[in-house]
């Protein structure tokens, strides 16, 4: 940038000898010398321009790479409550759109700020050197320029903040519509979703046009102020020439004054661009300043592998923004190592919330969860979650190969280990029938697989992790009879010798459980085995079991499954 500014000032400095020595009538002996100097000045300026552009682009790309990576890592480390408050589209907008705005200010705006500011200093130095009085006529207009720039910058900043919010909403609608495309099509809502997107896009367009209106007012404003300065320079310069200033000196002065206009014009846009980027930066750093509600205590020790018990001790839970509304209250029970704990209850009873507290997706509001007598909040998160495998109804797979998805929890797993886990999960048979077997790409969220295949891959993933503690959240719902049978067999292998918390909807799973926790309105209504609870008069579990048995009997003619008949009769 210094080389660029030096080259620019040197170009103007050459005006004096060119006018005084080269352009005299019939005298051209210095033409070759000064032609070379002019080319040197342009060469220096070009080298400076290229190098500064390239190096500032490198700086901006590195800063943005670090910023985007830190932002993504910070978001991933947030609690489940954070993701319930922020949509995927909103977070994606922060990572992409807002960071891109910051990249622009680093690569373009800051480069212009430093480079053109150095050029202004060089030109101003020439002006002051040749005639400080004349220089003051040019430089005194600076305060006149600053005030409207500040006012316009404030307006641009406010409008840009709204624009980033509108763009965030557009991204949110796009992500929502694309991920839910099947429901959109099934309900014939394509036109309605497109209309919502169009209205959001129109609001973004209006906001962006207000920003453009402010930015577009800068050039004519600068042109007018520059014209006023030019008139003053020419009027005063004519008097100075009559007083003895040479034509070359005046040419240098006039050239510096007019070349000063270009960097000042660029600097006027720098302020507006800085205001735009600062609005995006505020949103980024506001997110980076968000602290997770679930985090390690300073110096938290690792948790030893589960050997004896998992105990819920008077546990209560409420969301951060609704502290007075408890989802769970006074939940107390003890699960012995290796037991299957079935959680039953009507929808909204708090079953999923309870199992989400075990791996500390949320922290308890009251009471404590103890693993072998140690409060999980006193141990490191990593050591706790290393002991837990999770299989849910909504199976989450990644757009990668089958082998990579199975080995997700154990990245260094060998091919033999991956195949062994797949065989145990009854997944090997369908995997080897695929074109690329274990290297088959399964698409986003595993969309190239059936529901049962996805579920078996999730079970294989849990088997390979080999954790002592297992959480099953309605892992077999929404499957056909054959897929459910295979998944149930895989789950039986997975649950063997593991402490398992299962949100149960299948009668067979409930009956096999060592302990049944019946929840009602966020509290433990009953605890016991199937035999202890099924005949309890007016009991919560007895009612649920009777309802499930009735439902299974109605399903029997359609499924033809003898298992349902035996369970219903039992």
N, C-alpha and C positions, 0 to 999 in steps of 0.2 A: 504493500500500500504506500509506503514511503517512496519507493522507486516510481510508482505511478504518479504520485503528487509532484515529485521532483521533475519528472518528464513533462508533465503538464505546465508547470511554472517555467521550465526552461524553454518550451516552445514560445511562450509569450516574451520571455527575456530576449529572444533572438530578433524580435521585431525592430528593436532600436538599431543594431548594426546593419540589419537588412535595409531599413529605410535610410539610414545615414550614410552607409558605405556602398551597398550593392546597387540600390535603386537611384543613385545619382545619374543624371543625364550623361550618357556616353562613357560611363565608368562601370565596368563589369568585371574587373580583375579579381574580386573577392567572391564571385558567384559560386565557383566550385567548392571553395572552403565552407561557405555558409550553407550550401545545399547539403553537404555532408553532415553538418551540425544539425540541420533540420531533420534529416533522416535518422540521425542518432537519437534526437529527442523523441521522435515517433517510435523508434525501436524500444527505447527505455520505457516509454509509456505503455506500449503493447505488452512487453514482458511483465511489467508490473500488474497490468490489468488481468492477464491470463493467470499469473501465479496467484494473485490475491483471490480471484474467483475460484480457482481450483482448490486452494488451501482452505478457504472459508467453507466451500462445499464439503470438504473432508471433515472440518470441525463440526459443521451442522449435522452431518450424517452420523458422526460418532455420538454427539450429544443426544440426538433424537433416538439413536439405537439404545443408549443407556437409559434414557428417560422412559421409552416405551417398554423396555424390559423390566425396569424397576416398577413401573405402573402395573404391568401385568402380574408380576410376582406379588406386589402388594395386594392386588385385588384377590388373587388366589388364596392369600393368607387370611382373608377376612372370614368372619363367622357366617353360618347359614342365615342369621338374621339380616346381615348386610345384603345378601343376595335376594332376600324376600322384599327388601326395600328398594332395590335397584334392578331395573330390567336389563336383560342381556343387550338389547339394542342401545340403551343408554351407556352402558359400560364400554361397548364396542366403539361408540362415538368418541368417548374420551381417549381411547387408545389410538384411534386412527385420525379422526378429523381434528381434534384439538391438538394432538401432537404434530400433525402436519402443519398447522398454523404456526406453531412454535418453530418448526424447522424453517419455514419461510423467513421468519424474522432473523434467525441466526445466519442463514446462508445469503440472503439478499439484503435485508434491512441493515443489519449490523455491519456488513461489508461496505454498503453505501455510506453508512454513518461515519465510519473511520476514514475510508478512502476519500470521500468528498470533503470531509472536514479538514483533512490534511491539504487537499487542493485549495480549499478556501483560505487556509492559513498562508499557503504559498502565494496565491494571487493578492491577498490583502497585504502581505509583506512587500510585494512589488509596488503596489499602489502607494503605500506609506513611504517607500524609499524615494520615489520620484516626486511626489507632491502630497504632503500630509493633509493640506487644506482640501485638495480635490478628493483625496481618499475619504475624508470625513463626509463629503456629500453622498458618496456611495454607501458608506458603512452606517450612516445615521438612519438609513431606512430600515435597518435590521429590527429595531424595536417595533416599527410599524407592522412588520411581517409577523413577529412572534405572537402578538395578541390573538389575531384571527386563527393562527395555527393551533394555539392552545385550546381555544374555544371549539374549533372543529375537531380536535383530537378527543376532547371530552365527549362530544356527540358521537364520534365514531366508536369510542370504547363502549358506551352504553348500548348502542345499536348492535355492535358486534356480539356483545354478551347475549342479547336476545336472539341474534342470528344463530349462535352456537347452540342455544337451547332448542330453536326450531329445527336445526339440522339433526340434533340428537333425537328429537321426536320422529323425524322422517326415518332415521336409521332404525329406531325402535319399531315403527310400523312395518318397515320392510322386513326386518328379522322375524317379526311376529307372523306376517302373512306368508313368508316363504317356509318357515318351519311348520306352520299349521296348514299347509296347502291342501292336504287331504280333506280336512274339515271344511275349508273354504269351498272346495269343489263339491263336496257332498251336500252342502246346504245351498248351493247355487249362489254363493255370496261374492263371486269374483267382481261384479260391478260395484257392489257396496264397498269392498275393500279397496278397489281402485279409486273410488270416489273419496274415501278417507285419505288415501295417500295423496290424491290430487289436491285436496284442500290444504293438507299440511305443506305440500310443495309450494302452493301458491302463497301461503304465509311466509315461507322461507324466501320466496322470490321477492315479496314486498319488502321484507327486512333487508335483503341484500341490495335492493335498489335504493333504499334509504342510505345505506353505507356508500354506494356508488355516487349518490347525489352529493354527499359530503366530500368525497374524494375528488369528484370532477370539478368542484368549485375551486380547488387549489390552483390548477394551472392558469385560468384566466386572472385570478387574484394576483398571482406572481407575475404574469405578463404585464398587468397594469402597473404594479409597483416598480417593475423593471423599466417600463417605459418612462415613468416619472424620473427614475434615477438617470436614465440615458439622456433625457432632456437637460437635466441639471449638469451632467458631465460635459455635454457638448457646448452648452452656453458658457460654463466657466472655463472649459478648455480653450475655446476661441480666444478668450481674454488672456490666458496664460501664454499662448503661442505669440500673441502680439507683444507680451512682456519679455519674451526671450526663450521660451521653451522650444526645443528642437522638434521637428516633425517626428523623428524616431522616438524621442521620449514620450511625446503625446500618443504615438502609435502603441507603445508598450502599455501606457496607462489605459488607453481606450480598449486595447485587446484584453488586458487583465480584467477591466470592469465588465466587459461583455462575457468573457469566459467564466467570470465569477458567478454569472447568472445561472449557468447549467448546474454546478454542484449545489447552489442554494436552492434551486428548483427541486433537485433530487432530495435534499435534506428536508424540504417542506413535506414531501411524501413520506419520509422516514418516520416522522412523528405520528402520522396517521396509521402507518403500518405497525409501529410499536404499540399503539393503542389497541389495534385489532388483535395482535398477538398476546398482549397482556391480559385481555379478556379470556382468551383460551388458556393461558398459563394459570390464571386464578382458579379456573375450574379444575385443571390438572392437579395443582398443589392442594386445593381443597380436598381432593380425593386422597392424595398422598398423606394428608394430615389426619385422615380418618383412621382411628385406632380400633383394632378388633376387640370386641368384648371378650373373646376367648384367646388367651395368650399365656405363655409360660411365665411362671413366677421367676424372679431372678435366681439363677443357680439351681433350678428345679432338677432333681436327680432322675435318672431313668427308672421306669417301673419294671420290676422283675416279672418274668413270665407267670401268668396266672396258674396257681396251684390249688387254692382252697375255695374261696368264695368271692362272689360279687354281691355286694349289699347296697340296697337303697335304704337310706336312713332318713325318714321324715322329709322326703324330697318334695319341693314345690317349685313350679316354674311359671313365669309370666314373661311376655315379650317386653323388651326395653321400653318401647313407646306406649305400652299398656300395662304398667306395673300393678294397677289395681285389679286387673282381670286375669286371674290365675287359670292356666290351662291344666296344670296338675297341682294337687295339694295333699300333703301328708301321706305320700306314697312310701311304704316301708315293707320290705321283704328281703329274703336272703336266698341266693341261688348257689347251690353247691357246684363245684367244678365237675364238668361232664354231664350235668343235667340239661334237659330240654324244658325251657320255660315258655309256655304258651300265653300270649296276651290276647284276650277276647273282650269284646264290648261293641256297642253300637258305634256307628260313624260319629266322630267328634268326641269320643270318650277320652282321647289322649294317648292312644296306643303308639302311633308313629312318633309323637313328641317324646314319649318315654324312651324309645330305642335310640332316638337321636341324641339323647343326653349321654348315652354310654360312651361313644367316641368323641364326646364334647363338641358336636356340631353347634350345640348351645351349652352354656353353663347353667347349672341349677341356680334358681333364685333363692331357695331355702334348702336347708339340709345338706346332705352330702351323698356321693356315690363312692363306695369303698371297694377296692380290689385287693384282696388279701389284707384287709385292714388299713390300707393306705388310701387316702383321699386322692381321687384322680386329678384334682386341681393342684395338688402338691407335686405331681410328677410331670415329666416333660410330655408334651403332646405327641411327639414322634414315637416315643416308646409305648405310649398308650395305643395309638392307632396302628402300630406295627403288630399288635396282638389281636386286631379285629379285622374280620372279613365281612363284607356286606353284599348281600344279594337282594335286590329290590324288584318290585313289580315293573317299574319303568326301567328296563335294562339300559345302561349307558355303555355303549361301545364307541370306539374311536375309528376315524377314517384311516385305517392302517391294515396290516395283514392280520390273519387269524392268529398266527404265532405271537405277534407283537401284542395283541389284545389279551391273550392268555397269560403272557409273561409280564403284564403291565405292573403287577405288584412285586415282581422279582425280575428286574431287567436283565440280569446276568444268567438267567436260566438256560440250560442246555436244551437241545432239541429232544433228547430222550425224556427229560423232565416234563417238557411241554406235552409230548405225546402221551405220557403216563397220566397226566392230569386230564387230558382230553378223553382218554379211554375211561377213566373213572367217572367222568361226567357224561358218559354215553354220547360224546360228540365226535369221536374219532371216525365213526362210520360215515357220517355225512361229510366230514371234512375231506376224507380221501376221495370222495366222489366228485369233488369240485375240481375245476380245471387246473388250478395251481396249488391244490391241496392246502398245506399250512401257510403258503405265501399268497393266498388269495386276498385281494383287497375287498373289504366288505362294505365300503361306502360310509357316508355320514350316518352316525348312530346305528350302523349295521343294517342299513335298509335293504341290502341285497340278501338278507337272511330272513327266515320265518321267525315268528315269535318264539317258538320252542327252541329253535337253533340258537337264537340270541341268548336265551335264558341258560342253555347248557354251556355256552361259552363263558357266561358270567360265573357259573358254578365251577367250571374248570379253572378260571382265574382265581377264585377263592380257594380251591383245593391246592393249587400250586403255592399260594402264599403260606399255607399250613399254619393257620393261627389257632390259638386255643379258645378264642371267643368268636362266635358267629352270630350275625344279626340277619334274620330273614324277614323282609317286609312284604308279605303277601306275594311270595316269589312264584306261585303257580297260578295266579288268577289270570283270566282272559286267555287261557290256552285250550285247544281242542283236547279231546279225551286221550288220543295217542301221545301227543306232545306232553300232556300233563303226566301220563304214566311214566314216560322216560325221565322227565324232570324230577318226579317224585323219587324214582330209583336213584338218580344222581344225588338228590338232596339227602337221601338216607346214608349214602356213603360219606357225604360231606359232614353230616352231623355226628358221625360216629366219634366218640371220645372227645367231643368238643362241647363247651358250655354254649348253649344255643338259646337265643331269644327269638321267638318266632311269632309274628302277627299272623294268627291262624284263621283261615276260612274253610279249611278242609277238616271234616270230622275225624278222619284217621289221624291227622297230625295232633289234634286236640287230645284224642284218647291216648296217644303214645306219650304225651308230655308228662314229665315227672312232677311238674307244678303248673297249675293254671292260675293266672292272675286275671280276675274279672274286674274291668274298670267301668265306672259309671260316673259321668260328669266330672272326670278328672281325678276321681278318688278310687282307692281300692275298695271294691264292694265285697269281694270274696277271694279267698286264697285256699287252694287245696288240690287234690287229685281229681280225676274225672269221677271216680267212684264216690268220693266224698261230696261232690257238688251237684252231680246230675239229678239226684233225688231230693235235694234240699227244697222244701216247700217254699214257693214264692221267691226262690233265689234267682239272681241275675243270670248265672250260668245256665241253670235249668231252663229258663225261658229261651235263651239264645240257642241252646242245644236243640230244644224242641222245634224251634223255628227252622234251624238248619236241617234237621232231620226231615221235616215236612217238605222243605225245598228240594232236598235230594230225592225224596220219593217221587216228587213230581217230575224230576229230571230223568228218572230211571227209564221210562219207556223210550225216550229220545236217544239216550246214550247207550242203552243196553248193557250197562256196567253192573256186574253182580256185586262189585265192591260197595256201591251205593246202597243196595238192598240190605247187605249185611250190616253196614254202619247204621242205617236208619232203624233196623230192627234192634240193634244193640242199644 
